[in-house]
Amino acid sequence: MPALPGVPMSNRYRHVATGIVVPVLLAAFGLFDLWQRPTFAAFQRVDVFQLVVCGMCLGIALTGCIEFLRSSRSA
């Protein structure tokens, strides 16, 4: 299969897309879903688990952002 025309994406920016953007989107959808719940007191175990997973996704995205900023510019 021939390569698509245009400028090839560098490995550095591909890791940004998968290491930062995807976890942020997952966390955003999860938090938006939790935001639609009626009250905090009505949270069940599944909702608490979803909140923990959203926090983990945001932590992964923060780690990816820090690694992106710390990596050398020539790589």
All heavy atoms as TSV, in Angstrom:
chain	resi	resn	atom	element	x	y	z
A	1	MET	N	N	0.851	-1.175	0.000
A	1	MET	CA	C	0.000	0.000	0.000
A	1	MET	C	C	0.897	1.240	0.000
A	1	MET	O	O	1.767	1.386	0.851
A	1	MET	CB	C	-0.880	-0.034	1.242
A	1	MET	CG	C	-1.864	1.063	1.302
A	1	MET	SD	S	-3.022	0.678	2.636
A	1	MET	CE	C	-3.680	2.268	2.891
A	2	PRO	N	N	0.691	2.161	-0.915
A	2	PRO	CA	C	1.541	3.354	-0.977
A	2	PRO	C	C	1.252	4.305	0.177
A	2	PRO	O	O	0.147	4.363	0.702
A	2	PRO	CB	C	1.184	3.983	-2.320
A	2	PRO	CG	C	-0.186	3.492	-2.618
A	2	PRO	CD	C	-0.292	2.125	-2.000
A	3	ALA	N	N	2.295	5.033	0.560
A	3	ALA	CA	C	2.140	6.016	1.632
A	3	ALA	C	C	1.293	7.186	1.169
A	3	ALA	O	O	1.260	7.511	-0.019
A	3	ALA	CB	C	3.514	6.506	2.084
A	4	LEU	N	N	0.614	7.794	2.090
A	4	LEU	CA	C	-0.196	8.956	1.767
A	4	LEU	C	C	0.708	10.148	1.460
A	4	LEU	O	O	1.769	10.292	2.072
A	4	LEU	CB	C	-1.126	9.297	2.929
A	4	LEU	CG	C	-2.179	8.241	3.250
A	4	LEU	CD1	C	-2.934	8.632	4.506
A	4	LEU	CD2	C	-3.144	8.070	2.104
A	5	PRO	N	N	0.311	10.996	0.536
A	5	PRO	CA	C	1.147	12.164	0.225
A	5	PRO	C	C	1.130	13.161	1.376
A	5	PRO	O	O	0.205	13.198	2.186
A	5	PRO	CB	C	0.489	12.756	-1.020
A	5	PRO	CG	C	-0.926	12.307	-0.955
A	5	PRO	CD	C	-0.899	10.962	-0.282
A	6	GLY	N	N	2.162	13.969	1.442
A	6	GLY	CA	C	2.241	14.987	2.481
A	6	GLY	C	C	3.438	14.758	3.368
A	6	GLY	O	O	4.251	13.867	3.158
A	7	VAL	N	N	3.516	15.575	4.375
A	7	VAL	CA	C	4.634	15.499	5.309
A	7	VAL	C	C	4.361	14.384	6.311
A	7	VAL	O	O	3.301	14.354	6.928
A	7	VAL	CB	C	4.807	16.847	6.051
A	7	VAL	CG1	C	5.935	16.767	7.050
A	7	VAL	CG2	C	5.013	17.964	5.053
A	8	PRO	N	N	5.308	13.444	6.463
A	8	PRO	CA	C	5.071	12.363	7.431
A	8	PRO	C	C	5.073	12.894	8.865
A	8	PRO	O	O	5.796	13.824	9.200
A	8	PRO	CB	C	6.242	11.406	7.201
A	8	PRO	CG	C	7.294	12.228	6.551
A	8	PRO	CD	C	6.585	13.320	5.787
A	9	MET	N	N	4.261	12.295	9.685
A	9	MET	CA	C	4.152	12.701	11.082
A	9	MET	C	C	5.341	12.144	11.854
A	9	MET	O	O	5.666	10.966	11.736
A	9	MET	CB	C	2.845	12.156	11.660
A	9	MET	CG	C	2.533	12.580	13.053
A	9	MET	SD	S	1.006	11.780	13.571
A	9	MET	CE	C	0.210	13.118	14.371
A	10	SER	N	N	5.995	12.973	12.619
A	10	SER	CA	C	7.140	12.499	13.387
A	10	SER	C	C	6.663	11.623	14.531
A	10	SER	O	O	5.529	11.715	14.985
A	10	SER	CB	C	7.959	13.669	13.914
A	10	SER	OG	O	7.276	14.290	14.980
A	11	ASN	N	N	7.540	10.764	14.992
A	11	ASN	CA	C	7.213	9.876	16.104
A	11	ASN	C	C	6.864	10.654	17.354
A	11	ASN	O	O	6.015	10.250	18.136
A	11	ASN	CB	C	8.408	8.963	16.386
A	11	ASN	CG	C	8.059	7.526	16.191
A	11	ASN	OD1	O	6.944	7.193	15.829
A	11	ASN	ND2	N	9.022	6.665	16.416
A	12	ARG	N	N	7.499	11.786	17.547
A	12	ARG	CA	C	7.286	12.607	18.743
A	12	ARG	C	C	5.839	13.080	18.836
A	12	ARG	O	O	5.205	13.012	19.887
A	12	ARG	CB	C	8.235	13.796	18.687
A	12	ARG	CG	C	8.162	14.678	19.892
A	12	ARG	CD	C	9.289	15.691	19.835
A	12	ARG	NE	N	9.378	16.383	21.095
A	12	ARG	CZ	C	9.337	17.689	21.203
A	12	ARG	NH1	N	9.262	18.442	20.153
A	12	ARG	NH2	N	9.405	18.259	22.383
A	13	TYR	N	N	5.293	13.544	17.727
A	13	TYR	CA	C	3.928	14.062	17.750
A	13	TYR	C	C	2.897	12.939	17.750
A	13	TYR	O	O	1.792	13.117	18.217
A	13	TYR	CB	C	3.704	15.023	16.597
A	13	TYR	CG	C	4.536	16.273	16.765
A	13	TYR	CD1	C	5.667	16.495	15.997
A	13	TYR	CD2	C	4.215	17.197	17.743
A	13	TYR	CE1	C	6.440	17.627	16.185
A	13	TYR	CE2	C	4.976	18.335	17.941
A	13	TYR	CZ	C	6.096	18.542	17.154
A	13	TYR	OH	O	6.853	19.652	17.351
A	14	ARG	N	N	3.258	11.780	17.249
A	14	ARG	CA	C	2.359	10.638	17.310
A	14	ARG	C	C	2.182	10.211	18.768
A	14	ARG	O	O	1.089	9.868	19.192
A	14	ARG	CB	C	2.909	9.485	16.471
A	14	ARG	CG	C	1.938	8.328	16.387
A	14	ARG	CD	C	2.396	7.264	15.411
A	14	ARG	NE	N	2.492	7.814	14.076
A	14	ARG	CZ	C	3.544	7.632	13.268
A	14	ARG	NH1	N	4.562	6.924	13.669
A	14	ARG	NH2	N	3.554	8.152	12.060
A	15	HIS	N	N	3.264	10.262	19.542
A	15	HIS	CA	C	3.168	9.922	20.957
A	15	HIS	C	C	2.344	10.963	21.712
A	15	HIS	O	O	1.670	10.623	22.679
A	15	HIS	CB	C	4.556	9.801	21.573
A	15	HIS	CG	C	5.298	8.591	21.112
A	15	HIS	ND1	N	4.886	7.321	21.412
A	15	HIS	CD2	C	6.406	8.457	20.346
A	15	HIS	CE1	C	5.706	6.454	20.873
A	15	HIS	NE2	N	6.648	7.116	20.209
A	16	VAL	N	N	2.398	12.214	21.288
A	16	VAL	CA	C	1.572	13.239	21.919
A	16	VAL	C	C	0.106	12.938	21.685
A	16	VAL	O	O	-0.727	13.027	22.595
A	16	VAL	CB	C	1.933	14.643	21.384
A	16	VAL	CG1	C	0.921	15.668	21.847
A	16	VAL	CG2	C	3.325	15.031	21.822
A	17	ALA	N	N	-0.217	12.524	20.472
A	17	ALA	CA	C	-1.611	12.234	20.150
A	17	ALA	C	C	-2.137	11.064	20.969
A	17	ALA	O	O	-3.272	11.099	21.455
A	17	ALA	CB	C	-1.757	11.949	18.662
A	18	THR	N	N	-1.309	10.034	21.142
A	18	THR	CA	C	-1.794	8.863	21.868
A	18	THR	C	C	-1.587	8.973	23.372
A	18	THR	O	O	-2.333	8.362	24.130
A	18	THR	CB	C	-1.088	7.586	21.374
A	18	THR	OG1	O	0.316	7.733	21.546
A	18	THR	CG2	C	-1.401	7.327	19.922
A	19	GLY	N	N	-0.614	9.734	23.814
A	19	GLY	CA	C	-0.309	9.797	25.231
A	19	GLY	C	C	-0.976	10.930	25.975
A	19	GLY	O	O	-1.043	10.907	27.203
A	20	ILE	N	N	-1.462	11.915	25.255
A	20	ILE	CA	C	-2.081	13.063	25.919
A	20	ILE	C	C	-3.528	13.249	25.475
A	20	ILE	O	O	-4.435	13.335	26.296
A	20	ILE	CB	C	-1.270	14.348	25.665
A	20	ILE	CG1	C	0.132	14.209	26.264
A	20	ILE	CG2	C	-1.977	15.564	26.239
A	20	ILE	CD1	C	1.050	15.363	25.949
A	21	VAL	N	N	-3.749	13.297	24.178
A	21	VAL	CA	C	-5.081	13.627	23.654
A	21	VAL	C	C	-6.099	12.534	23.970
A	21	VAL	O	O	-7.208	12.832	24.439
A	21	VAL	CB	C	-5.004	13.899	22.138
A	21	VAL	CG1	C	-6.378	14.122	21.554
A	21	VAL	CG2	C	-4.099	15.097	21.862
A	22	VAL	N	N	-5.737	11.283	23.749
A	22	VAL	CA	C	-6.693	10.194	23.983
A	22	VAL	C	C	-7.102	10.091	25.462
A	22	VAL	O	O	-8.298	10.030	25.755
A	22	VAL	CB	C	-6.122	8.858	23.443
A	22	VAL	CG1	C	-7.001	7.691	23.838
A	22	VAL	CG2	C	-5.975	8.923	21.923
A	23	PRO	N	N	-6.147	10.106	26.414
A	23	PRO	CA	C	-6.587	10.061	27.827
A	23	PRO	C	C	-7.417	11.275	28.246
A	23	PRO	O	O	-8.352	11.144	29.037
A	23	PRO	CB	C	-5.278	10.001	28.620
A	23	PRO	CG	C	-4.274	9.467	27.685
A	23	PRO	CD	C	-4.685	9.949	26.331
A	24	VAL	N	N	-7.094	12.453	27.718
A	24	VAL	CA	C	-7.878	13.642	28.062
A	24	VAL	C	C	-9.304	13.511	27.523
A	24	VAL	O	O	-10.268	13.853	28.214
A	24	VAL	CB	C	-7.188	14.928	27.547
A	24	VAL	CG1	C	-8.127	16.105	27.580
A	24	VAL	CG2	C	-5.948	15.228	28.361
A	25	LEU	N	N	-9.442	12.998	26.319
A	25	LEU	CA	C	-10.785	12.808	25.765
A	25	LEU	C	C	-11.580	11.775	26.574
A	25	LEU	O	O	-12.762	11.988	26.861
A	25	LEU	CB	C	-10.707	12.383	24.304
A	25	LEU	CG	C	-10.312	13.474	23.319
A	25	LEU	CD1	C	-10.172	12.896	21.916
A	25	LEU	CD2	C	-11.335	14.596	23.319
A	26	LEU	N	N	-10.936	10.673	26.931
A	26	LEU	CA	C	-11.620	9.662	27.746
A	26	LEU	C	C	-12.055	10.241	29.089
A	26	LEU	O	O	-13.181	10.007	29.544
A	26	LEU	CB	C	-10.712	8.458	27.959
A	26	LEU	CG	C	-10.494	7.550	26.760
A	26	LEU	CD1	C	-9.435	6.508	27.077
A	26	LEU	CD2	C	-11.786	6.893	26.352
A	27	ALA	N	N	-11.160	10.988	29.726
A	27	ALA	CA	C	-11.503	11.596	31.012
A	27	ALA	C	C	-12.609	12.631	30.859
A	27	ALA	O	O	-13.503	12.722	31.710
A	27	ALA	CB	C	-10.265	12.233	31.631
A	28	ALA	N	N	-12.557	13.409	29.781
A	28	ALA	CA	C	-13.586	14.431	29.571
A	28	ALA	C	C	-14.964	13.797	29.388
A	28	ALA	O	O	-15.952	14.270	29.954
A	28	ALA	CB	C	-13.230	15.294	28.364
A	29	PHE	N	N	-15.030	12.726	28.599
A	29	PHE	CA	C	-16.318	12.053	28.414
A	29	PHE	C	C	-16.816	11.447	29.722
A	29	PHE	O	O	-18.003	11.517	30.036
A	29	PHE	CB	C	-16.220	10.961	27.341
A	29	PHE	CG	C	-16.156	11.508	25.942
A	29	PHE	CD1	C	-15.175	11.072	25.076
A	29	PHE	CD2	C	-17.055	12.454	25.496
A	29	PHE	CE1	C	-15.101	11.566	23.786
A	29	PHE	CE2	C	-16.992	12.956	24.211
A	29	PHE	CZ	C	-16.014	12.507	23.355
A	30	GLY	N	N	-15.907	10.854	30.493
A	30	GLY	CA	C	-16.298	10.267	31.770
A	30	GLY	C	C	-16.773	11.305	32.764
A	30	GLY	O	O	-17.770	11.112	33.464
A	31	LEU	N	N	-16.047	12.425	32.840
A	31	LEU	CA	C	-16.452	13.485	33.772
A	31	LEU	C	C	-17.752	14.145	33.348
A	31	LEU	O	O	-18.575	14.516	34.181
A	31	LEU	CB	C	-15.337	14.519	33.903
A	31	LEU	CG	C	-14.087	14.028	34.640
A	31	LEU	CD1	C	-13.004	15.098	34.579
A	31	LEU	CD2	C	-14.414	13.669	36.070
A	32	PHE	N	N	-17.945	14.295	32.035
A	32	PHE	CA	C	-19.215	14.846	31.547
A	32	PHE	C	C	-20.371	13.920	31.914
A	32	PHE	O	O	-21.448	14.387	32.306
A	32	PHE	CB	C	-19.168	15.071	30.036
A	32	PHE	CG	C	-20.433	15.620	29.480
A	32	PHE	CD1	C	-20.769	16.952	29.668
A	32	PHE	CD2	C	-21.308	14.810	28.778
A	32	PHE	CE1	C	-21.952	17.466	29.163
A	32	PHE	CE2	C	-22.488	15.311	28.273
A	32	PHE	CZ	C	-22.811	16.648	28.464
A	33	ASP	N	N	-20.132	12.609	31.795
A	33	ASP	CA	C	-21.168	11.648	32.166
A	33	ASP	C	C	-21.473	11.741	33.662
A	33	ASP	O	O	-22.636	11.699	34.070
A	33	ASP	CB	C	-20.714	10.240	31.802
A	33	ASP	CG	C	-21.771	9.206	32.108
A	33	ASP	OD1	O	-22.941	9.423	31.751
A	33	ASP	OD2	O	-21.421	8.176	32.716
A	34	LEU	N	N	-20.447	11.881	34.493
A	34	LEU	CA	C	-20.674	12.029	35.931
A	34	LEU	C	C	-21.358	13.350	36.270
A	34	LEU	O	O	-22.108	13.433	37.239
A	34	LEU	CB	C	-19.344	11.926	36.689
A	34	LEU	CG	C	-18.764	10.523	36.822
A	34	LEU	CD1	C	-17.381	10.591	37.438
A	34	LEU	CD2	C	-19.671	9.645	37.651
A	35	TRP	N	N	-21.071	14.372	35.493
A	35	TRP	CA	C	-21.673	15.685	35.734
A	35	TRP	C	C	-23.197	15.623	35.557
A	35	TRP	O	O	-23.927	16.399	36.177
A	35	TRP	CB	C	-21.076	16.692	34.766
A	35	TRP	CG	C	-21.406	18.107	35.091
A	35	TRP	CD1	C	-22.501	18.818	34.681
A	35	TRP	CD2	C	-20.645	18.999	35.905
A	35	TRP	NE1	N	-22.464	20.084	35.173
A	35	TRP	CE2	C	-21.330	20.223	35.932
A	35	TRP	CE3	C	-19.465	18.872	36.603
A	35	TRP	CZ2	C	-20.857	21.311	36.642
A	35	TRP	CZ3	C	-18.997	19.961	37.293
A	35	TRP	CH2	C	-19.690	21.160	37.313
A	36	GLN	N	N	-23.674	14.691	34.747
A	36	GLN	CA	C	-25.108	14.570	34.472
A	36	GLN	C	C	-25.862	13.854	35.584
A	36	GLN	O	O	-27.084	13.804	35.560
A	36	GLN	CB	C	-25.322	13.820	33.152
A	36	GLN	CG	C	-24.655	14.477	31.957
A	36	GLN	CD	C	-25.106	15.906	31.748
A	36	GLN	OE1	O	-26.297	16.198	31.792
A	36	GLN	NE2	N	-24.151	16.783	31.528
A	37	ARG	N	N	-25.156	13.288	36.554
A	37	ARG	CA	C	-25.810	12.606	37.677
A	37	ARG	C	C	-26.537	13.632	38.547
A	37	ARG	O	O	-26.101	14.770	38.676
A	37	ARG	CB	C	-24.794	11.855	38.526
A	37	ARG	CG	C	-23.933	10.915	37.751
A	37	ARG	CD	C	-24.651	9.622	37.476
A	37	ARG	NE	N	-23.663	8.706	36.873
A	37	ARG	CZ	C	-23.963	7.884	35.912
A	37	ARG	NH1	N	-25.179	7.811	35.447
A	37	ARG	NH2	N	-23.048	7.084	35.410
A	38	PRO	N	N	-27.637	13.236	39.169
A	38	PRO	CA	C	-28.434	14.212	39.929
A	38	PRO	C	C	-27.711	14.809	41.135
A	38	PRO	O	O	-27.637	16.019	41.269
A	38	PRO	CB	C	-29.669	13.424	40.352
A	38	PRO	CG	C	-29.365	11.999	40.123
A	38	PRO	CD	C	-28.236	11.915	39.143
A	39	THR	N	N	-27.184	13.990	42.020
A	39	THR	CA	C	-26.520	14.527	43.208
A	39	THR	C	C	-25.301	13.677	43.545
A	39	THR	O	O	-25.192	12.520	43.149
A	39	THR	CB	C	-27.453	14.519	44.437
A	39	THR	OG1	O	-27.793	13.169	44.730
A	39	THR	CG2	C	-28.685	15.352	44.206
A	40	PHE	N	N	-24.417	14.290	44.319
A	40	PHE	CA	C	-23.226	13.565	44.763
A	40	PHE	C	C	-23.596	12.435	45.713
A	40	PHE	O	O	-22.958	11.386	45.738
A	40	PHE	CB	C	-22.255	14.536	45.429
A	40	PHE	CG	C	-20.963	13.900	45.845
A	40	PHE	CD1	C	-19.992	13.609	44.901
A	40	PHE	CD2	C	-20.729	13.590	47.164
A	40	PHE	CE1	C	-18.807	13.004	45.268
A	40	PHE	CE2	C	-19.538	12.990	47.547
A	40	PHE	CZ	C	-18.571	12.694	46.593
A	41	ALA	N	N	-24.628	12.629	46.499
A	41	ALA	CA	C	-25.047	11.615	47.467
A	41	ALA	C	C	-25.604	10.363	46.782
A	41	ALA	O	O	-25.625	9.289	47.377
A	41	ALA	CB	C	-26.100	12.194	48.405
A	42	ALA	N	N	-26.033	10.499	45.546
A	42	ALA	CA	C	-26.599	9.363	44.824
A	42	ALA	C	C	-25.538	8.546	44.092
A	42	ALA	O	O	-25.875	7.613	43.378
A	42	ALA	CB	C	-27.642	9.863	43.818
A	43	PHE	N	N	-24.262	8.881	44.273
A	43	PHE	CA	C	-23.192	8.124	43.609
A	43	PHE	C	C	-23.185	6.682	44.108
A	43	PHE	O	O	-23.344	6.413	45.298
A	43	PHE	CB	C	-21.821	8.746	43.885
A	43	PHE	CG	C	-21.433	9.820	42.923
A	43	PHE	CD1	C	-22.331	10.396	42.059
A	43	PHE	CD2	C	-20.124	10.247	42.866
A	43	PHE	CE1	C	-21.962	11.378	41.179
A	43	PHE	CE2	C	-19.727	11.233	41.986
A	43	PHE	CZ	C	-20.660	11.807	41.139
A	44	GLN	N	N	-22.987	5.772	43.189
A	44	GLN	CA	C	-22.861	4.366	43.530
A	44	GLN	C	C	-21.412	3.940	43.319
A	44	GLN	O	O	-20.570	4.742	42.917
A	44	GLN	CB	C	-23.812	3.542	42.670
A	44	GLN	CG	C	-25.268	3.884	42.915
A	44	GLN	CD	C	-26.196	3.110	42.005
A	44	GLN	OE1	O	-25.763	2.345	41.158
A	44	GLN	NE2	N	-27.495	3.321	42.187
A	45	ARG	N	N	-21.120	2.685	43.577
A	45	ARG	CA	C	-19.748	2.191	43.439
A	45	ARG	C	C	-19.236	2.342	42.014
A	45	ARG	O	O	-18.067	2.640	41.806
A	45	ARG	CB	C	-19.666	0.736	43.857
A	45	ARG	CG	C	-19.834	0.542	45.336
A	45	ARG	CD	C	-19.719	-0.907	45.702
A	45	ARG	NE	N	-19.973	-1.061	47.130
A	45	ARG	CZ	C	-20.325	-2.177	47.679
A	45	ARG	NH1	N	-20.470	-3.261	46.954
A	45	ARG	NH2	N	-20.536	-2.229	48.982
A	46	VAL	N	N	-20.097	2.132	41.043
A	46	VAL	CA	C	-19.690	2.263	39.639
A	46	VAL	C	C	-19.294	3.704	39.341
A	46	VAL	O	O	-18.320	3.950	38.622
A	46	VAL	CB	C	-20.840	1.810	38.708
A	46	VAL	CG1	C	-20.503	2.060	37.262
A	46	VAL	CG2	C	-21.159	0.346	38.944
A	47	ASP	N	N	-20.019	4.649	39.894
A	47	ASP	CA	C	-19.702	6.060	39.673
A	47	ASP	C	C	-18.371	6.439	40.311
A	47	ASP	O	O	-17.587	7.191	39.733
A	47	ASP	CB	C	-20.816	6.944	40.230
A	47	ASP	CG	C	-22.148	6.669	39.556
A	47	ASP	OD1	O	-22.147	6.360	38.347
A	47	ASP	OD2	O	-23.177	6.772	40.242
A	48	VAL	N	N	-18.105	5.903	41.493
A	48	VAL	CA	C	-16.831	6.174	42.158
A	48	VAL	C	C	-15.696	5.564	41.346
A	48	VAL	O	O	-14.647	6.181	41.160
A	48	VAL	CB	C	-16.847	5.632	43.606
A	48	VAL	CG1	C	-15.484	5.757	44.252
A	48	VAL	CG2	C	-17.897	6.370	44.420
A	49	PHE	N	N	-15.892	4.359	40.841
A	49	PHE	CA	C	-14.883	3.724	39.992
A	49	PHE	C	C	-14.643	4.559	38.736
A	49	PHE	O	O	-13.502	4.750	38.324
A	49	PHE	CB	C	-15.330	2.305	39.624
A	49	PHE	CG	C	-14.362	1.586	38.736
A	49	PHE	CD1	C	-13.172	1.111	39.252
A	49	PHE	CD2	C	-14.641	1.393	37.403
A	49	PHE	CE1	C	-12.269	0.447	38.443
A	49	PHE	CE2	C	-13.750	0.736	36.587
A	49	PHE	CZ	C	-12.556	0.252	37.111
A	50	GLN	N	N	-15.702	5.072	38.135
A	50	GLN	CA	C	-15.569	5.918	36.945
A	50	GLN	C	C	-14.790	7.185	37.271
A	50	GLN	O	O	-13.956	7.630	36.481
A	50	GLN	CB	C	-16.951	6.265	36.396
A	50	GLN	CG	C	-16.908	7.061	35.115
A	50	GLN	CD	C	-18.300	7.310	34.553
A	50	GLN	OE1	O	-19.296	6.808	35.079
A	50	GLN	NE2	N	-18.375	8.075	33.505
A	51	LEU	N	N	-15.016	7.767	38.420
A	51	LEU	CA	C	-14.287	8.955	38.839
A	51	LEU	C	C	-12.799	8.651	39.032
A	51	LEU	O	O	-11.936	9.435	38.631
A	51	LEU	CB	C	-14.897	9.508	40.125
A	51	LEU	CG	C	-14.429	10.874	40.593
A	51	LEU	CD1	C	-14.746	11.924	39.539
A	51	LEU	CD2	C	-15.078	11.227	41.906
A	52	VAL	N	N	-12.490	7.501	39.615
A	52	VAL	CA	C	-11.095	7.093	39.792
A	52	VAL	C	C	-10.429	6.875	38.442
A	52	VAL	O	O	-9.289	7.308	38.213
A	52	VAL	CB	C	-11.015	5.821	40.672
A	52	VAL	CG1	C	-9.622	5.226	40.651
A	52	VAL	CG2	C	-11.435	6.132	42.090
A	53	VAL	N	N	-11.117	6.236	37.521
A	53	VAL	CA	C	-10.556	5.993	36.184
A	53	VAL	C	C	-10.326	7.311	35.450
A	53	VAL	O	O	-9.306	7.485	34.772
A	53	VAL	CB	C	-11.463	5.042	35.382
A	53	VAL	CG1	C	-11.047	4.972	33.927
A	53	VAL	CG2	C	-11.447	3.658	36.000
A	54	CYS	N	N	-11.240	8.258	35.590
A	54	CYS	CA	C	-11.059	9.577	34.965
A	54	CYS	C	C	-9.821	10.272	35.537
A	54	CYS	O	O	-9.048	10.886	34.801
A	54	CYS	CB	C	-12.293	10.448	35.169
A	54	CYS	SG	S	-13.707	9.923	34.218
A	55	GLY	N	N	-9.630	10.164	36.842
A	55	GLY	CA	C	-8.438	10.733	37.453
A	55	GLY	C	C	-7.169	10.071	36.958
A	55	GLY	O	O	-6.147	10.729	36.741
A	56	MET	N	N	-7.211	8.757	36.765
A	56	MET	CA	C	-6.053	8.054	36.227
A	56	MET	C	C	-5.754	8.507	34.805
A	56	MET	O	O	-4.579	8.681	34.439
A	56	MET	CB	C	-6.286	6.546	36.280
A	56	MET	CG	C	-6.264	5.983	37.677
A	56	MET	SD	S	-6.792	4.267	37.822
A	56	MET	CE	C	-5.762	3.451	36.671
A	57	CYS	N	N	-6.782	8.694	34.002
A	57	CYS	CA	C	-6.579	9.177	32.628
A	57	CYS	C	C	-5.957	10.569	32.627
A	57	CYS	O	O	-5.055	10.851	31.831
A	57	CYS	CB	C	-7.903	9.197	31.865
A	57	CYS	SG	S	-8.469	7.585	31.341
A	58	LEU	N	N	-6.419	11.425	33.509
A	58	LEU	CA	C	-5.832	12.764	33.587
A	58	LEU	C	C	-4.393	12.703	34.079
A	58	LEU	O	O	-3.541	13.482	33.625
A	58	LEU	CB	C	-6.682	13.653	34.480
A	58	LEU	CG	C	-8.042	14.041	33.900
A	58	LEU	CD1	C	-8.854	14.809	34.930
A	58	LEU	CD2	C	-7.887	14.855	32.630
A	59	GLY	N	N	-4.080	11.782	34.971
A	59	GLY	CA	C	-2.704	11.594	35.417
A	59	GLY	C	C	-1.805	11.099	34.304
A	59	GLY	O	O	-0.654	11.544	34.158
A	60	ILE	N	N	-2.305	10.189	33.495
A	60	ILE	CA	C	-1.542	9.704	32.339
A	60	ILE	C	C	-1.293	10.837	31.361
A	60	ILE	O	O	-0.189	10.994	30.835
A	60	ILE	CB	C	-2.287	8.535	31.662
A	60	ILE	CG1	C	-2.267	7.309	32.565
A	60	ILE	CG2	C	-1.682	8.207	30.301
A	60	ILE	CD1	C	-3.189	6.204	32.110
A	61	ALA	N	N	-2.320	11.651	31.120
A	61	ALA	CA	C	-2.157	12.777	30.200
A	61	ALA	C	C	-1.162	13.803	30.745
A	61	ALA	O	O	-0.350	14.349	29.990
A	61	ALA	CB	C	-3.509	13.441	29.940
A	62	LEU	N	N	-1.200	14.061	32.047
A	62	LEU	CA	C	-0.259	14.995	32.654
A	62	LEU	C	C	1.174	14.468	32.544
A	62	LEU	O	O	2.101	15.213	32.216
A	62	LEU	CB	C	-0.619	15.246	34.114
A	62	LEU	CG	C	0.278	16.203	34.884
A	62	LEU	CD1	C	0.209	17.601	34.262
A	62	LEU	CD2	C	-0.109	16.254	36.334
A	63	THR	N	N	1.347	13.173	32.786
A	63	THR	CA	C	2.667	12.562	32.645
A	63	THR	C	C	3.156	12.649	31.210
A	63	THR	O	O	4.325	12.966	30.954
A	63	THR	CB	C	2.618	11.092	33.098
A	63	THR	OG1	O	2.133	11.039	34.433
A	63	THR	CG2	C	3.972	10.438	33.001
A	64	GLY	N	N	2.276	12.393	30.245
A	64	GLY	CA	C	2.655	12.506	28.836
A	64	GLY	C	C	3.020	13.924	28.455
A	64	GLY	O	O	3.960	14.152	27.688
A	65	CYS	N	N	2.315	14.894	29.002
A	65	CYS	CA	C	2.617	16.303	28.729
A	65	CYS	C	C	3.979	16.678	29.301
A	65	CYS	O	O	4.772	17.354	28.642
A	65	CYS	CB	C	1.516	17.183	29.302
A	65	CYS	SG	S	1.666	18.917	28.901
A	66	ILE	N	N	4.266	16.223	30.503
A	66	ILE	CA	C	5.561	16.517	31.122
A	66	ILE	C	C	6.685	15.860	30.332
A	66	ILE	O	O	7.718	16.474	30.071
A	66	ILE	CB	C	5.559	16.058	32.600
A	66	ILE	CG1	C	4.642	16.964	33.410
A	66	ILE	CG2	C	6.976	16.064	33.174
A	66	ILE	CD1	C	4.381	16.476	34.815
A	67	GLU	N	N	6.492	14.609	29.916
A	67	GLU	CA	C	7.509	13.929	29.120
A	67	GLU	C	C	7.715	14.622	27.777
A	67	GLU	O	O	8.832	14.710	27.284
A	67	GLU	CB	C	7.126	12.465	28.899
A	67	GLU	CG	C	7.273	11.614	30.123
A	67	GLU	CD	C	8.717	11.535	30.598
A	67	GLU	OE1	O	9.620	11.396	29.760
A	67	GLU	OE2	O	8.924	11.621	31.815
A	68	PHE	N	N	6.642	15.107	27.184
A	68	PHE	CA	C	6.759	15.819	25.910
A	68	PHE	C	C	7.563	17.104	26.090
A	68	PHE	O	O	8.412	17.434	25.273
A	68	PHE	CB	C	5.373	16.147	25.364
A	68	PHE	CG	C	5.398	16.978	24.118
A	68	PHE	CD1	C	5.761	16.420	22.910
A	68	PHE	CD2	C	5.044	18.321	24.160
A	68	PHE	CE1	C	5.795	17.190	21.755
A	68	PHE	CE2	C	5.067	19.093	23.015
A	68	PHE	CZ	C	5.436	18.522	21.811
A	69	LEU	N	N	7.316	17.821	27.163
A	69	LEU	CA	C	8.032	19.068	27.404
A	69	LEU	C	C	9.490	18.841	27.816
A	69	LEU	O	O	10.354	19.656	27.517
A	69	LEU	CB	C	7.316	19.895	28.478
A	69	LEU	CG	C	5.930	20.410	28.079
A	69	LEU	CD1	C	5.270	21.081	29.261
A	69	LEU	CD2	C	6.028	21.346	26.898
A	70	ARG	N	N	9.766	17.723	28.488
A	70	ARG	CA	C	11.136	17.437	28.931
A	70	ARG	C	C	12.001	16.834	27.843
A	70	ARG	O	O	13.219	16.883	27.939
A	70	ARG	CB	C	11.104	16.461	30.114
A	70	ARG	CG	C	10.610	17.122	31.386
A	70	ARG	CD	C	10.740	16.207	32.545
A	70	ARG	NE	N	12.159	15.913	32.761
A	70	ARG	CZ	C	12.612	14.934	33.513
A	70	ARG	NH1	N	11.776	14.127	34.107
A	70	ARG	NH2	N	13.902	14.743	33.667
A	71	SER	N	N	11.382	16.224	26.829
A	71	SER	CA	C	12.167	15.558	25.779
A	71	SER	C	C	12.939	16.597	24.972
A	71	SER	O	O	12.562	17.757	24.862
A	71	SER	CB	C	11.262	14.745	24.866
A	71	SER	OG	O	10.414	15.588	24.145
A	72	SER	N	N	14.028	16.150	24.404
A	72	SER	CA	C	14.867	17.079	23.632
A	72	SER	C	C	14.152	17.491	22.349
A	72	SER	O	O	13.373	16.727	21.773
A	72	SER	CB	C	16.197	16.431	23.302
A	72	SER	OG	O	15.990	15.322	22.453
A	73	ARG	N	N	14.426	18.651	21.900
A	73	ARG	CA	C	13.775	19.189	20.704
A	73	ARG	C	C	14.275	18.526	19.425
A	73	ARG	O	O	13.615	18.535	18.413
A	73	ARG	CB	C	14.001	20.710	20.597
A	73	ARG	CG	C	13.455	21.481	21.779
A	73	ARG	CD	C	11.966	21.532	21.726
A	73	ARG	NE	N	11.453	22.294	22.842
A	73	ARG	CZ	C	10.307	22.066	23.405
A	73	ARG	NH1	N	9.560	21.094	22.985
A	73	ARG	NH2	N	9.905	22.789	24.409
A	74	SER	N	N	15.465	17.950	19.444
A	74	SER	CA	C	16.026	17.356	18.244
A	74	SER	C	C	15.525	15.947	17.994
A	74	SER	O	O	15.727	15.409	16.924
A	74	SER	CB	C	17.554	17.320	18.350
A	74	SER	OG	O	17.923	16.523	19.461
A	75	ALA	N	N	14.866	15.337	18.975
A	75	ALA	CA	C	14.420	13.942	18.823
A	75	ALA	C	C	13.221	13.839	17.927
A	75	ALA	O	O	12.443	14.649	17.698
A	75	ALA	CB	C	14.102	13.348	20.176
